[in-house]
Amino acid sequence: LLNNQHLGMVVQWEDRFYKANRAHTYLGNPSNSSEIFPDMLKFAEACDIPAARVTKVSDLRAAIQTMLDTPGPYLLDVIVPHQEHVLPMIPNGAAFKDTITEG
């Protein structure tokens, strides 16, 4: 799970087309684990699924290896900056030829 503590694609639209004007897309504070919402680790625990959270790039490789070594389902909650956008994207009402691939 790439978790930016925002409604990811909505934030991307807000940044690109609405000068970063936020419309209640902020969910929680990833720098404080008690303020992360929803807490996907608790959800995984409720479903009896092993899970871990990664907040530092330096911990990512080991966490992925643990996930791959675990039989059955596993949730890896990777906290990422909300400023990271998903590309390519097609703007609303546009065609494939209008795909945004940069920046």
N, C-alpha and C positions, 0 to 999 in steps of 0.2 A: 504494500500500500504506500504510494507516494503521498504523504500527508503534509499539506502546507498550512493547515489550520485556517484555511479560507475555503470558500466554494470556488475551487481552482479555476475552472473554465470561465466562470462568471467574473472572477477577478481579472482574468486575462482580457476579457471584453471591456471591463471597466478601464483597465490601463490603456488599451489600444484605442478605444473609440469614445471614452467619456472622461478623459484627462484624469484618470485614477480616482474619480468620484466614487466612493464606496456606498453601497446600498445594503448594509447589514450582511455582508459576506464574510466578516471576521468571526471565526468560531472560538478560538482560544489562543492562549499564549504558549507557544512551543518551548520557550526557554524556562517555563515553570511547569513541571510535570503534573502538579495538582490543578492546573488551569487548562489542560488539554481536553478538548471536547469535540466529538465524543471520544471517550477513552476506549479505543479499539482493543487494548490489551484486556480490559475487563470484559468486553464483549466476547473475545476469544475464550477467556477463562470460563465464562458462563456456558459456552458451547463445548467445553472440554477440549479446546484446541490449543496446542502449545503456541506461544507467541513471544516476540521480543520487539523492543523499540530501539532504533538507531538514531542518535542525534548528532554524531560526529562522523565525518567521512572516513576517518582513520579506523573506525570500528565496523565499517560496512562489509568489507571482504570476509571477515570472520563470521559476521552475522549471516551472510548469505550462505557460507559453508555450513554453518549449523542448521540453517533451514533445509538445505539440500540433503544433509545427513539424517534428517528426522523423517521417519516413515509416516505416511499419512499427511493430513492437512497441517499447515503451519502458516501463521500470520506474521509477516515482518512489516512492522510499522516504521517507515523511514521518513523522518521529519526533514522536509526540504523548505528552502526559502520561498515565500509566496511570490517573490519577484521572478522566479523561474517560470517561463512560459512554455507551453506545449506547442510545438510546430511540427509539421505544417498545419495551418488552419484555413478554413474557407469562411470568409465573412458572411454574416446573415444576408440572405437574398442574393448572394453572388454565385458565380459558376466556378467550376473546377479551374478554369483558366485564370481566375482571380485569386488563387491560393496564395496565402502569405507564407513565405518560407524563411524569412530572416527577421531578426531583431525584435 
